[in-house]
Amino acid sequence: MTAHVRDQRFVELMGMIAYYHCGGHRLDLEHSMPIGDPWVPGSTCDHLLISLPYLHGPALEQCPLPGGHARILWALPVTAAEIEFRRRHGHEALEQLFDEAEIVPTDPFRASVV
């Protein structure tokens, strides 16, 4: 997760992601999860969308390790309306809206693209 400031909330969110993933939901590319509250107070982003780490380039996605590799994906904060749009129109259609709107993914107060 890339954020605009350092905040303990982001550590808690990473813990939530790990718990959700290990609790039987097996998060992967194009999956999403509700986080129950706004990403930060006042934000309309209350879900996370698992996406490619676009801001950091493709070299970040594959992280070589001794004896294998880790795949690093991005937990992008999104709105409930964006998740509903993705369910109806697909992940690529939502990503296209993000591109067209030129969202700043680290802006917790960005407007929903739908």
Order of alpha helices (4+ residues) and beta strands (2+ residues): alpha-beta-beta-alpha-beta-beta-beta-alpha-alpha
